[in-house]
């Protein structure tokens, strides 16, 4: 009897205040093609909704996207709320203005430059 292997799950969201999700949509397709189950929460997503989804779906990682420099601080709000709720899920941030330095500053696991970079990071986690 062949055992059914459960797909590893990833939650993706574009943070509150940001309505740009082309990059996140590409990441979603790349991750699904690589065999991951992607829970895409969409764009302009409130921090509490992201935390609830992480609790519900227990993903191997959370991917947060922000195109605008004005919405990047919301990534830190999400991470703080996750930790406050006892969730230690690795958070990978993405967007044209994010950097490894910013990721470290806000407590993210890593910053991905593009979808394939993100996939490489995810494979290192799970």
Secondary structure, 3 states (H helix, E strand, C coil): CCCCCCCCEEEEEEECCCCCCHHHHHHHHHHHHCCCEEEECCCCECHHHHHHHHHHHCCCEEEEECCCCCCCHHHHHHHHHHHHCCCCCEEEEECCCCCHHHHHHHCCCEEECCHHHHHHHHHHHC
